[in-house]
Each structure stands twice: as C-alpha cells, then as structure tokens.
Amino acid sequence: YKEVLMSRKMMSDLDNKTGYYGYSSESGNVSGKDKKKKGNKGGSVLGVILALIQLVLSGLLVYQVVSANILSTTYLAVLVIVLVVLFAIALLTQKGGRTARTSGKILSVIISIILGILLFYMGQFLGFLNNYSDGKKVSEEPFVVFVSASDEFGTYNPKENYRSDTNILAVVNPKTSTVLMISTPRDYYVPIIAKSVAPDSYDKLTHAGSELTSSGWNWAQEVTWGVGNTAIMDTLKTLYNIPVSSKNYHYVQLNFTGFAKLVDALGGITVDVDKSFSTKTYASYDEDNGERKTYKYKKGKQEMNGNEALTFVRERHSFGDGDLQRNRNQVKVLKALSSKVLSTSMITNTDSILSAVGESFKTDMNIGSLVKLQTQLMGKSEFSKTGWQIVSYSVTGQSASQKLTWNGLFKSVMLQDEQSESNATELMKLALDGTDYTTLESKVKEYQASDNK
C-alpha cells in the first residue's frame, strides 16, 4: 500500500514538472511567478502607451488654444496645470498595486477620450474662425457699429435701392463690458454726407441708404448718391461728431427677411411692450403665403417670433407720437436681440445662426475676431460677473413738412432737436472713453427725463 502511494506521488510530481507521463506539456511550463512577471510587463507597456497618447493629445490641445489666442493667460495656465495633474495621476497609478494599475488604465482611457472630443470641437471652432476671417477685425479697443434694417425682403440685390428703417449706432467698449445704443429716427431731416452732394443738402436719413445715380433724380441732376451704408454712416458720424477712426467704425445690415430669420434662429426674444395695440403686417413675411396677418401686442413682457418682432418694430400708426415710439420699440427689440447674440451660450451656435440669416445679412466686420473677443472676455472675472451691459438712448425731434433733396418734393419729416443730439454725442464720447455702465445709465435717465418735459 505504501509503495502504491509513493508511486502515485512520484507520478504526480513528474506530471507537474514535465507533463503527463513525463512528456512536456504542449502549452508550455509557466510558473505562477513567471506568469505574474509577464502580466506586469504587458500591463506596463499598455500603461506607457496610454500615457503617451494622453500626453500627445494634451500637447495638441494646449497648442491649439495658444495659437488661437482664445483664453486669457490665467485660464490657459489653469488648463495646463489641470492636464499635468491628470497625466501625473494616471502615470503614478501604473506603479501601484493591481487595483491601482487597473484604475490608472481606466483613468487614462477616459482622459484620452475627453481630450479627443475637446480636440475635435476645438478644430471645428478654429475652422469656423477661419471661415469667417474676412473684414475688419475687432479687438478690445472700443468700436462703433452702425446697425441697419433695410425695407426689402429675400436676398440682397445690389442693383435695387433700399431705405434704412432702423438706424442705430452701437458703441461697444470691451474694456468696460458696456454697449451704448443710440437710435436715430428714420425720417430725421439731416444734411446728407455723400458723394457729390452739395453742402446743406437736407433729406430724410432713411433716403441716404438709397443707392441712386443722377438718373433717379427729379432735380439737382448733378448729384450722385453715394453707396448706401457709406452715406448713412458718414452722415451719422458728422451729425454726432463721433470721435472714431474708420478701422473701428463698422456696419451690420439686415433686411426684413434676415431680421425675422435671426429672431427665429435665436429661439425668439422677449420684449417689454409699452402700449397694447394690434396691427396688420404691411406685407407677407412668409415666402410661401401671401396672406397679411393681424398681430396683437399686450402691455408687458411678451415672447415674439421673427414675424411678430418684425411687425412690432415696423408699426407707427398705432401711436400718437408715431415714429418716435417706433424708434423706441426698435431699440427694445435690438437690446433683446443683442442680449442673446452676445450671450455665452450663443458662441457654439454662431455658425448655424449666420447660416440661417444667409444672404439677407451683410457686414464689414470680421466675425471670427468678434467671436474670439467674446471668448477672451469670458475668461475675465469682471466680465463673468456682469456680461455685456446694454444701455440705450433715442434721439427725438419735431414733426414737420420739408423739401427733400432726393426728389424735390415736400414730405413729412422729423426736425432735428439740438439738445437731444448733443446728449447723444456726449453719451457716445463717455462710452468710448470708458465710462462705467452705472454712470452711463444715470446719464441716460437724466436726458430722457429732460426730453419728456
């Protein structure tokens, strides 16, 4: 019996060493210790590969952010520190126990995926900046934007004349995060500054946008009207004596179709209506439907889509002071639009918004530099607390009938109010010089109270 047991033990030992009945195992003879070493070696290689991938992706991301110059130095430093810490954590966990190594690999994979996603969207963002790189660039220096809404539908046709229904000067000062809007009535009776126009040739401001040659005139045949935007911008700059250089004087122009599409692309806007009224559209805003609709507006805050907002800013017959109230309504709508356009959440949707507006919109501004400016401001603690702060002032005047340079006929106009113009000039100078929002708002209230007396 003892001999049988010893024989079995010997066979068992032999089998463990060389395989069954003394033959080597086809699977090889690897001890548990050797298997552990082999596993450690493979895990270390994988860990190094993941760490290298993470390091390369981090480097590419930092390079893109630095080359794009879209973050302040402080936020860029924070980004680098966070990436270094995450990389160090993932690397250190490769040297710990089995659980730590597994956690490190999982962490490295997650970080690599996140970095890959960030790189993709950063590439999309940089592509957008490159696609909209035409035009005059903006920076943190104060600048002025002439905002015009012309009375036409569809796409722009440079051979057709247009009148500017909305004439607003937006004074933007990135250093103080303020936007001052000065609105001038479309029928303001002003000396037109345009090519070959004689001094003191008065007309409605809106007519300065009409690109007319001598063949379109009933009198003063020697006059040639200048390019629409240039004529209105030069006229307003002279009227208010705006101290701004041409490189910092821009325009944004929408026609009625572009305006309505912009409001819809932003998801609608909220407007504080001063007076209740109802009115019919002047024309169909829907290219597929010729029906003129009736819109009702109730006093107080009201949500508006594109067509509702367009009807609201065009109406003047429902008000006792006609064009002046329309002027105030236009400022309200533009402030609501600006609040959304300049918001942080709109940066990622800029491309889709511009695509929606399409050929019904044009500007001489470099949109890419404008978006970059917004991202840079977002990195500043002062701006993050307040965002853009918008204040507005509407120039006023008196209704009258005067002879127009455009056609030689007497038409209803709005005569200039020197004090109101002086107020507007003072406010624009204050905004350009860096006066804070609180002071500007206080000045506007003071001037408005004086205008209403």
Buried (B, 14 or more C-beta within 10 A) or exposed (E): EEEEEEEEEEEEEEBEEEBEEEEEEEEEEEEEEEEEEEEEEEBEEBBEEBBEBBBEBBEBBBEBBEEBEBBBEEBBEEBBEEBEEBBEBBBEBBEEEEEEBEBBBEBBBEBBEBBEEBBEEBEEBBEBBEEBEEBBBBBEBBBBBBBBBBBBBEEBEEEEBBBBBBBBBBBBBBEBBBBBBBBBBBBBBBBBBBEEBEEEBBBBBBBBBBBBEEEEBEEBEEBBBBBBBBBBBBBBBEBBEBEBEEEBBBBBBBBBBBBBBBBBBBEBBEBEBBEEBEBEBEEBBEEEEEEEBEBEBEEEEBEBEBBBBBBBBBBBEBBEEBBBBBBBBBBBBBBBBBBBBBBEEBBEBBBEBBEBBEEBBBBBBBBBBBBBBBBBBBBBEEBEEEBBBBBBBBBBBEBEEBBBBBBEEEBEBBBBBEEBBEBBBBBBBBBBEEBBBEBBBEBBEEBBEEBEE
